[in-house]
């Protein structure tokens, strides 16, 4: 089971790690998009979210307080869904569908991150292939 959880952690975190790198490498372009969606202080927000994505993703992959890493990713996903993919504001049917899909993707990823938070917090030190145990104990 430990190996399957490790593979799952890596595969789940890949999306967040690559997105975090993109936030830091393509800050100007991403900040332009964020500003177009009405996000104030877009450049600092993009830089902060990039660091948040990297911290959460690395935490999961390395197994260093993986429960905290999962929480960080959930903290990213839910506001991103609402702020960046407000499909209910779109008048064009095609854009509305695209934004709704992106919204639901972010909500689903946030839900999965919450499940990982619960899993790591509950499994504790019984889960192998991690560097540290969980930060939280939800038993």
FIKOLZA-1660 file (N, C-alpha, C; in steps of 0.1 Angstrom, whole numbers, plus 5000, padded with zeros to 4 digits):
% residues 139
   i   px   py   pz ch aa at
   1 5008 4988 5000  A  X  N
   1 5000 5000 5000  A  X CA
   1 5009 5013 5000  A  X  C
   2 5020 5012 5007  A  X  N
   2 5028 5024 5008  A  X CA
   2 5033 5029 4994  A  X  C
   3 5036 5020 4986  A  X  N
   3 5041 5023 4972  A  X CA
   3 5030 5029 4964  A  X  C
   4 5018 5024 4965  A  X  N
   4 5006 5030 4958  A  X CA
   4 5003 5044 4963  A  X  C
   5 5004 5046 4976  A  X  N
   5 5002 5060 4981  A  X CA
   5 5013 5069 4976  A  X  C
   6 5025 5065 4976  A  X  N
   6 5036 5073 4971  A  X CA
   6 5034 5076 4956  A  X  C
   7 5030 5067 4948  A  X  N
   7 5027 5069 4934  A  X CA
   7 5016 5079 4932  A  X  C
   8 5005 5077 4940  A  X  N
   8 4994 5086 4940  A  X CA
   8 4998 5100 4944  A  X  C
   9 5006 5101 4954  A  X  N
   9 5011 5115 4959  A  X CA
   9 5018 5122 4948  A  X  C
  10 5027 5115 4941  A  X  N
  10 5035 5121 4931  A  X CA
  10 5026 5125 4919  A  X  C
  11 5018 5116 4915  A  X  N
  11 5009 5120 4903  A  X CA
  11 5000 5131 4907  A  X  C
  12 4994 5132 4919  A  X  N
  12 4985 5143 4923  A  X CA
  12 4993 5156 4923  A  X  C
  13 5005 5155 4929  A  X  N
  13 5013 5167 4931  A  X CA
  13 5019 5173 4918  A  X  C
  14 5021 5165 4907  A  X  N
  14 5027 5169 4895  A  X CA
  14 5020 5182 4889  A  X  C
  15 5006 5181 4889  A  X  N
  15 4999 5193 4884  A  X CA
  15 5002 5206 4892  A  X  C
  16 5002 5205 4905  A  X  N
  16 5005 5216 4913  A  X CA
  16 5019 5221 4912  A  X  C
  17 5029 5212 4911  A  X  N
  17 5043 5216 4910  A  X CA
  17 5045 5223 4897  A  X  C
  18 5040 5217 4886  A  X  N
  18 5042 5224 4873  A  X CA
  18 5035 5237 4872  A  X  C
  19 5023 5238 4878  A  X  N
  19 5016 5251 4879  A  X CA
  19 5024 5261 4888  A  X  C
  20 5029 5257 4899  A  X  N
  20 5037 5265 4907  A  X CA
  20 5049 5271 4900  A  X  C
  21 5056 5263 4892  A  X  N
  21 5068 5267 4884  A  X CA
  21 5063 5277 4874  A  X  C
  22 5052 5274 4868  A  X  N
  22 5047 5284 4857  A  X CA
  22 5043 5297 4864  A  X  C
  23 5038 5297 4876  A  X  N
  23 5034 5310 4883  A  X CA
  23 5047 5318 4885  A  X  C
  24 5058 5312 4888  A  X  N
  24 5070 5319 4891  A  X CA
  24 5078 5322 4878  A  X  C
  25 5077 5315 4868  A  X  N
  25 5084 5317 4855  A  X CA
  25 5077 5326 4846  A  X  C
  26 5063 5325 4846  A  X  N
  26 5055 5333 4837  A  X CA
  26 5046 5343 4845  A  X  C
  27 5052 5349 4855  A  X  N
  27 5045 5357 4864  A  X CA
  27 5037 5369 4857  A  X  C
  28 5044 5375 4847  A  X  N
  28 5037 5387 4841  A  X CA
  28 5025 5382 4833  A  X  C
  29 5026 5372 4826  A  X  N
  29 5014 5367 4818  A  X CA
  29 5003 5362 4827  A  X  C
  30 5007 5355 4838  A  X  N
  30 4996 5350 4847  A  X CA
  30 4990 5362 4855  A  X  C
  31 4998 5371 4858  A  X  N
  31 4993 5383 4865  A  X CA
  31 4983 5391 4856  A  X  C
  32 4987 5392 4843  A  X  N
  32 4977 5398 4834  A  X CA
  32 4964 5391 4834  A  X  C
  33 4964 5378 4833  A  X  N
  33 4951 5371 4833  A  X CA
  33 4944 5373 4847  A  X  C
  34 4951 5372 4858  A  X  N
  34 4945 5374 4871  A  X CA
  34 4939 5388 4872  A  X  C
  35 4946 5398 4867  A  X  N
  35 4941 5412 4867  A  X CA
  35 4928 5413 4859  A  X  C
  36 4928 5406 4847  A  X  N
  36 4916 5406 4839  A  X CA
  36 4904 5400 4845  A  X  C
  37 4906 5391 4855  A  X  N
  37 4896 5385 4863  A  X CA
  37 4892 5393 4875  A  X  C
  38 4898 5405 4877  A  X  N
  38 4895 5414 4888  A  X CA
  38 4903 5412 4900  A  X  C
  39 4913 5404 4900  A  X  N
  39 4921 5401 4912  A  X CA
  39 4930 5413 4914  A  X  C
  40 4929 5420 4926  A  X  N
  40 4938 5431 4929  A  X CA
  40 4952 5426 4933  A  X  C
  41 4962 5434 4931  A  X  N
  41 4976 5431 4934  A  X CA
  41 4980 5418 4927  A  X  C
  42 4978 5417 4914  A  X  N
  42 4979 5404 4907  A  X CA
  42 4993 5399 4907  A  X  C
  43 5003 5407 4906  A  X  N
  43 5017 5402 4906  A  X CA
  43 5020 5395 4919  A  X  C
  44 5018 5402 4931  A  X  N
  44 5021 5395 4944  A  X CA
  44 5013 5383 4946  A  X  C
  45 5000 5383 4941  A  X  N
  45 4991 5372 4943  A  X CA
  45 4996 5360 4935  A  X  C
  46 5001 5362 4923  A  X  N
  46 5006 5351 4914  A  X CA
  46 5019 5346 4921  A  X  C
  47 5028 5354 4925  A  X  N
  47 5040 5350 4932  A  X CA
  47 5037 5342 4944  A  X  C
  48 5028 5347 4953  A  X  N
  48 5024 5340 4965  A  X CA
  48 5018 5326 4962  A  X  C
  49 5009 5326 4952  A  X  N
  49 5002 5313 4949  A  X CA
  49 5012 5303 4943  A  X  C
  50 5022 5308 4935  A  X  N
  50 5032 5299 4930  A  X CA
  50 5040 5293 4941  A  X  C
  51 5044 5301 4951  A  X  N
  51 5051 5295 4962  A  X CA
  51 5042 5285 4970  A  X  C
  52 5029 5289 4972  A  X  N
  52 5020 5280 4979  A  X CA
  52 5019 5267 4972  A  X  C
  53 5018 5267 4958  A  X  N
  53 5017 5255 4951  A  X CA
  53 5029 5246 4952  A  X  C
  54 5041 5253 4951  A  X  N
  54 5053 5245 4953  A  X CA
  54 5055 5239 4967  A  X  C
  55 5052 5247 4977  A  X  N
  55 5053 5242 4990  A  X CA
  55 5043 5230 4993  A  X  C
  56 5031 5231 4988  A  X  N
  56 5021 5220 4990  A  X CA
  56 5025 5208 4982  A  X  C
  57 5029 5210 4970  A  X  N
  57 5033 5199 4961  A  X CA
  57 5045 5192 4966  A  X  C
  58 5055 5199 4970  A  X  N
  58 5067 5193 4975  A  X CA
  58 5065 5186 4988  A  X  C
  59 5057 5191 4997  A  X  N
  59 5053 5185 5009  A  X CA
  59 5047 5171 5007  A  X  C
  60 5038 5171 4997  A  X  N
  60 5031 5158 4994  A  X CA
  60 5041 5148 4988  A  X  C
  61 5049 5152 4978  A  X  N
  61 5058 5143 4972  A  X CA
  61 5069 5138 4981  A  X  C
  62 5074 5146 4989  A  X  N
  62 5085 5142 4999  A  X CA
  62 5080 5136 5011  A  X  C
  63 5067 5138 5014  A  X  N
  63 5062 5132 5026  A  X CA
  63 5066 5140 5039  A  X  C
  64 5068 5153 5037  A  X  N
  64 5072 5161 5049  A  X CA
  64 5059 5169 5053  A  X  C
  65 5053 5165 5064  A  X  N
  65 5040 5171 5068  A  X CA
  65 5031 5171 5056  A  X  C
  66 5028 5159 5050  A  X  N
  66 5020 5158 5038  A  X CA
  66 5006 5163 5041  A  X  C
  67 5001 5162 5053  A  X  N
  67 4988 5167 5057  A  X CA
  67 4987 5182 5055  A  X  C
  68 4998 5189 5059  A  X  N
  68 4999 5204 5058  A  X CA
  68 5000 5207 5043  A  X  C
  69 5007 5200 5035  A  X  N
  69 5008 5202 5021  A  X CA
  69 4995 5201 5014  A  X  C
  70 4987 5191 5018  A  X  N
  70 4974 5189 5012  A  X CA
  70 4965 5201 5016  A  X  C
  71 4966 5206 5028  A  X  N
  71 4958 5217 5033  A  X CA
  71 4962 5230 5024  A  X  C
  72 4975 5232 5022  A  X  N
  72 4979 5243 5014  A  X CA
  72 4973 5242 5000  A  X  C
  73 4973 5230 4994  A  X  N
  73 4967 5229 4981  A  X CA
  73 4952 5232 4981  A  X  C
  74 4945 5227 4991  A  X  N
  74 4931 5230 4992  A  X CA
  74 4928 5245 4994  A  X  C
  75 4937 5252 5002  A  X  N
  75 4936 5266 5004  A  X CA
  75 4938 5274 4990  A  X  C
  76 4946 5268 4981  A  X  N
  76 4948 5274 4968  A  X CA
  76 4935 5271 4959  A  X  C
  77 4931 5259 4959  A  X  N
  77 4920 5255 4950  A  X CA
  77 4907 5262 4951  A  X  C
  78 4902 5263 4963  A  X  N
  78 4888 5268 4965  A  X CA
  78 4887 5283 4961  A  X  C
  79 4896 5291 4966  A  X  N
  79 4895 5306 4962  A  X CA
  79 4898 5307 4947  A  X  C
  80 4907 5299 4942  A  X  N
  80 4910 5300 4927  A  X CA
  80 4898 5297 4919  A  X  C
  81 4890 5287 4923  A  X  N
  81 4878 5283 4916  A  X CA
  81 4868 5295 4916  A  X  C
  82 4866 5301 4927  A  X  N
  82 4857 5312 4928  A  X CA
  82 4862 5325 4921  A  X  C
  83 4874 5328 4924  A  X  N
  83 4879 5341 4919  A  X CA
  83 4883 5341 4904  A  X  C
  84 4889 5330 4899  A  X  N
  84 4894 5329 4886  A  X CA
  84 4885 5322 4876  A  X  C
  85 4875 5315 4880  A  X  N
  85 4867 5307 4871  A  X CA
  85 4852 5309 4874  A  X  C
  86 4848 5322 4876  A  X  N
  86 4834 5326 4879  A  X CA
  86 4825 5324 4867  A  X  C
  87 4822 5312 4864  A  X  N
  87 4815 5309 4851  A  X CA
  87 4801 5316 4851  A  X  C
  88 4795 5319 4862  A  X  N
  88 4782 5325 4863  A  X CA
  88 4783 5340 4858  A  X  C
  89 4795 5345 4856  A  X  N
  89 4796 5359 4851  A  X CA
  89 4797 5359 4836  A  X  C
  90 4799 5348 4830  A  X  N
  90 4802 5347 4815  A  X CA
  90 4789 5348 4808  A  X  C
  91 4788 5356 4797  A  X  N
  91 4776 5357 4789  A  X CA
  91 4777 5348 4777  A  X  C
  92 4790 5346 4772  A  X  N
  92 4792 5337 4760  A  X CA
  92 4790 5322 4765  A  X  C
  93 4782 5315 4758  A  X  N
  93 4779 5301 4762  A  X CA
  93 4792 5292 4762  A  X  C
  94 4800 5294 4752  A  X  N
  94 4813 5286 4751  A  X CA
  94 4822 5289 4763  A  X  C
  95 4824 5302 4765  A  X  N
  95 4833 5306 4776  A  X CA
  95 4827 5302 4790  A  X  C
  96 4814 5302 4791  A  X  N
  96 4807 5298 4803  A  X CA
  96 4810 5283 4806  A  X  C
  97 4809 5275 4795  A  X  N
  97 4812 5261 4797  A  X CA
  97 4826 5258 4801  A  X  C
  98 4835 5265 4794  A  X  N
  98 4850 5263 4797  A  X CA
  98 4852 5267 4812  A  X  C
  99 4847 5279 4816  A  X  N
  99 4850 5283 4830  A  X CA
  99 4843 5274 4840  A  X  C
 100 4831 5269 4836  A  X  N
 100 4824 5260 4846  A  X CA
 100 4833 5247 4847  A  X  C
 101 4838 5242 4836  A  X  N
 101 4847 5230 4837  A  X CA
 101 4859 5233 4846  A  X  C
 102 4865 5244 4844  A  X  N
 102 4877 5248 4852  A  X CA
 102 4873 5250 4867  A  X  C
 103 4862 5256 4869  A  X  N
 103 4857 5258 4883  A  X CA
 103 4855 5244 4889  A  X  C
 104 4848 5235 4883  A  X  N
 104 4845 5222 4888  A  X CA
 104 4858 5214 4890  A  X  C
 105 4868 5216 4881  A  X  N
 105 4881 5209 4883  A  X CA
 105 4888 5214 4895  A  X  C
 106 4888 5227 4898  A  X  N
 106 4894 5232 4910  A  X CA
 106 4887 5228 4922  A  X  C
 107 4874 5227 4922  A  X  N
 107 4866 5222 4933  A  X CA
 107 4869 5208 4936  A  X  C
 108 4870 5199 4925  A  X  N
 108 4873 5185 4927  A  X CA
 108 4887 5183 4933  A  X  C
 109 4897 5191 4927  A  X  N
 109 4910 5190 4933  A  X CA
 109 4911 5194 4947  A  X  C
 110 4904 5205 4951  A  X  N
 110 4904 5209 4965  A  X CA
 110 4897 5198 4973  A  X  C
 111 4887 5192 4969  A  X  N
 111 4881 5181 4976  A  X CA
 111 4890 5169 4978  A  X  C
 112 4898 5166 4968  A  X  N
 112 4908 5155 4969  A  X CA
 112 4919 5159 4979  A  X  C
 113 4923 5172 4978  A  X  N
 113 4933 5176 4988  A  X CA
 113 4928 5175 5002  A  X  C
 114 4915 5178 5004  A  X  N
 114 4909 5177 5018  A  X CA
 114 4909 5162 5022  A  X  C
 115 4906 5153 5013  A  X  N
 115 4906 5139 5016  A  X CA
 115 4921 5135 5020  A  X  C
 116 4931 5140 5012  A  X  N
 116 4944 5137 5016  A  X CA
 116 4948 5142 5029  A  X  C
 117 4943 5154 5032  A  X  N
 117 4946 5160 5046  A  X CA
 117 4940 5150 5056  A  X  C
 118 4928 5145 5055  A  X  N
 118 4922 5136 5064  A  X CA
 118 4930 5123 5065  A  X  C
 119 4934 5118 5053  A  X  N
 119 4941 5105 5052  A  X CA
 119 4954 5106 5060  A  X  C
 120 4962 5116 5056  A  X  N
 120 4975 5117 5063  A  X CA
 120 4974 5120 5078  A  X  C
 121 4965 5128 5082  A  X  N
 121 4963 5132 5096  A  X CA
 121 4958 5119 5104  A  X  C
 122 4950 5111 5097  A  X  N
 122 4945 5099 5104  A  X CA
 122 4955 5088 5104  A  X  C
 123 4961 5086 5093  A  X  N
 123 4971 5074 5092  A  X CA
 123 4983 5077 5100  A  X  C
 124 4987 5089 5102  A  X  N
 124 4998 5093 5110  A  X CA
 124 5011 5086 5106  A  X  C
 125 5018 5081 5116  A  X  N
 125 5031 5075 5114  A  X CA
 125 5030 5061 5109  A  X  C
 126 5018 5055 5107  A  X  N
 126 5016 5042 5102  A  X CA
 126 5018 5042 5087  A  X  C
 127 5018 5053 5081  A  X  N
 127 5020 5054 5066  A  X CA
 127 5035 5055 5063  A  X  C
 128 5039 5046 5055  A  X  N
 128 5054 5045 5052  A  X CA
 128 5057 5054 5040  A  X  C
 129 5070 5055 5037  A  X  N
 129 5075 5062 5026  A  X CA
 129 5073 5077 5027  A  X  C
 130 5074 5082 5040  A  X  N
 130 5073 5096 5042  A  X CA
 130 5085 5100 5051  A  X  C
 131 5089 5113 5050  A  X  N
 131 5101 5117 5058  A  X CA
 131 5096 5120 5072  A  X  C
 132 5085 5127 5074  A  X  N
 132 5079 5130 5087  A  X CA
 132 5065 5124 5088  A  X  C
 133 5061 5124 5100  A  X  N
 133 5047 5121 5102  A  X CA
 133 5038 5133 5100  A  X  C
 134 5025 5132 5103  A  X  N
 134 5017 5144 5100  A  X CA
 134 5019 5155 5111  A  X  C
 135 5015 5167 5107  A  X  N
 135 5015 5178 5116  A  X CA
 135 5002 5178 5125  A  X  C
 136 4991 5174 5119  A  X  N
 136 4978 5174 5126  A  X CA
 136 4974 5160 5130  A  X  C
 137 4967 5159 5140  A  X  N
 137 4961 5146 5145  A  X CA
 137 4946 5147 5146  A  X  C
 138 4939 5141 5137  A  X  N
 138 4924 5143 5137  A  X CA
 138 4917 5131 5142  A  X  C
 139 4923 5122 5149  A  X  N
 139 4917 5110 5154  A  X CA
 139 4906 5113 5164  A  X  C
% end
